[in-house]
Each structure stands twice: as structure tokens, then as C-alpha cells.
Amino acid sequence: MKRLYVSIVFSVLGSLFLFQWGLDKLVAEHVDIEENNELVLYKQLIEGFSQQLNNSSFLELEATAQQLSQQYQISLSLEKIESVALPSSLHSELAQHGGLLLASESESYILKQLKQHPSILIQLQVPSEPKQDKKFDVLLTAILYFGVCGIIILWLLPLTRRLYLLTSAAAKIGEGNLEVRVPSSKYSYIRRLENSFNRMATQIEKLVADNKILARSLSHDIRTPMSCLRFGVEAALDTNDIDKKNTYINRMEAELTRMEDMTTAFLEYAGMERKGFNLKLESVNLNEFIQTITGDFQSLANQYNLQLSCQLLDKDMNYTIDAHWCYQAIQNLVGNAMQYANNKVILSLSSTAKELIIAIEDDGPGIPTDKLDVIFNPFVKLDANRSREQGHFGLGLAISAKVMDWHNGKITACNSEQYSGACFTLTFPLK
């Protein structure tokens, strides 16, 4: 953070210095031009005075000079040429156009020799500019620079504080604390960066958690078929009966098939995160989409003697989704509902000003209240009768939850107030 402060402060101060230097140059040139124009004006003025005084007699010179001085509000006086000590080289310039400009420590003035009265000089005093207080100028400049530095530092404090929090959070995540997030603030200059960082941290936490669950579940569930395979191999080696050998081999083949199915399911779930970056988004008519799902499950509903129905929107509405994965997510929920429903399963489609809602309800036994928060975790099965030997690995709801994450939506579960069974709600944001 120190380097950020130093680089910005030096950049701003350097820019101010360059601008001030350039402006000083322009102002100095402008002042020189003004001074030259003012000097030309006074030289023209003394030429006019000399013409008037040349037309006056010697006795009238003093009175005419005083009259001109009062009339033009300037300091005009007459001097004898012998009273002015000048080098011989400058005497010739007294009679030139505009006279001779002289300056002392306290004042500047112009001398002009009268043509009709060569012994008399006109002395016109040139007003001098008031002296500027350089110490005061230095003080104002210092106040300017320190004020700019103070404003920059005040502006940088919120930014550097947010960057420090972001850096600290990234370091803690690197150390293994995946629950760290950058707290939100409405005064942050980098809110989008912080939100992106928090989303990334959440995805990393989910990915690591899923991998841990996957490794733990796979290592646990693979032990049983491995033990069965070892037992089958030993039994097949110990017996000489061909029929028994074939029986053991058939059992081992079945165990291998289950291991293969289980491994395939686990690996497919582990690779789903990568598939979320390659969604094929398309505009879908929602009423037609829900009707298609209902029609596809109608034959399965007939096998279970269930009534499968859907409630649609009053008018057609299009929404951009990945139709394949959303179909998969709803299919998992409908399949689960049919497993537990007594008589009916209902798909309903509704919308508000901000959300699109798809609900799947059944009239089954519902979900235990203490399990509502964990059913979307991978490899969680609420029904012990649905074993993995039958192809149930507890991934259906986890896949549905992941699909909703991809679509910036959410999935929730509760017990239906109307039908007393389970109610799964998919909520999509309306942009």
C-alpha cells in the first residue's frame, strides 16, 4: 500500500509542478508583453508632452508642465540638462524618439530633451509595480501542495482499506481458511471486484467441499465391493466345482458393474463444475418447456398410478436458460416426487416482478424438518431403502442445486402446505 500512496502522490505532485512551470512561463511572457506595451505608451505620451512644451515659450514651460501633470495625473517635471549626470554616449539618446529610459533602485523615469529648448529635459516618472511578498507566495504554494496531498490521501484511504481486506482475505484462503469473505460496503470503489472475489471464493469452497465429500464417499463405498471381490476370488480359487466358480464369477461381475456405475456417477459429478462454463443458453418458451417435461413423465406416472399435472402461466413467456441442464434439474425433482407421492405430483409455473418460479409438489410423506438443510449436499440419501446397489448415489438433488447456481438462481425445499408432501422450488431471477 505504501508504494501505491507514494506513486500516486509523486505523480500528482509532478503533474502539478509541470503545469505550474508551464503556466509561469506563459504568465511571464504575458507580463513582459504588457510591460513593453506600457513602456511604449509612456514613450508616446512623453513625445506628445514634448510637442506641447516645444510650442510654449521658455517662461511658460513650468506652468505648462504642471498643467499637464495635473491633467493626466502623472509625475511630470522639468530638469536642466547640466543637472543630470549622464555619460556622453547617452546624451544623443535624449533627443531620440521616446527619450531615454533610466531606472534607479526606487523608481523608473524617462528623460526627453526639448528640441526648442535644448537646455531643458522633460522627466516623466514611470509608475513601478508593487513589490510582491515572495514568502507569502511560497506559503500559498506549500498550502496548495499539502492540500492536494491531503485530498489524495483521504480519497485513497477507503480504496487502500478495501484492497488490504481483499489481500488479507486472499492470503487466508491461500492458507486453507476457505470461509473468509470480503465484507460488503456501500462506500467501496471496487465493489464489483469484491463481489467477483467473494463469488470465486464461494465456488472454490464448494469445489473443495465436493471433492472432499467425493473422496470420502468413494473411499468408503468402494470398500464393500472390494471386499466382496476378494471374497469371491478366494472362494473361486478354493473350490473345484465349476458351477460354484461360475456363481462366484457372476457375483464378482455384478460387483464390478456396481463399482463401475458408482465410479462413473462420482466422476461425472466431479466434472460438472467444468461443464458449468460451457452452458448453451437459448431462449425457451416456458409453458412449452414445462408441458414437454410433463408429457415425458406421463408414462412413468401411469406406471406408479399417479396423477401428473402442470399449472402454466396465463400467457407465453420466454426465458434464457440451458434447456438440457434445466431439464435435467427438473427431471431429478420430478423423479424423486414420483418415488414418494401417494396420488399426485404437480408442476407449477409462476412469476413475480423479479422472479420466475417453478415448483414441484407431491402428496407424499414430506421431508423431515431437520433434513431440509442437507438434502442438497452430494451423496446424502434420506431413504435407507434406496441403496447404491440399485443405482441411487444421492446426487440428483445436488446436481439440481448446481444447475441453479449456474443460472444465478436458487433451489429450496419445504413441506407443501396444500398437499402435505415435499415441495421443491426453483427460482430464477428476472433481469
Secondary structure, DSSP 8 states (H G I E B T S, - for coil): -HHHHHHHHHHHHHHHHHHHHHHHHHHHHHHHHHHHHHHHHHHHHHHHHHHHHHTS-GGGHHHHHHHHHHHHTS-EEEEEGGGS---HHHHGGGGSTT-EEEE-SS-EEEEEE-SSSTTEEEEEEE-------HHHHHHHHHHHHHHHHHHHHHHHHHHHHHHHHHHHHHHHHHTT-TT------TT-S-HHHHHHHHHHHHHHHHHHHHHHHHHHHHHHHTHHHHHHHHHHHHHHHH---HHHHHHHHHHHHHHHHHHHHHHHHHHHHHTHHHHGGG--EEEEEHHHHHHHHHHHTHHHHHHTT-EEEEE--SS--EEEEEHHHHHHHHHHHHHHHHHH-SSEEEEEEEE-SSEEEEEEEESSS---GGGTTTTTSTT--S-TTS-GGGT--S-HHHHHHHHHHHTT-EEEEEE-TTTSSEEEEEEEE--
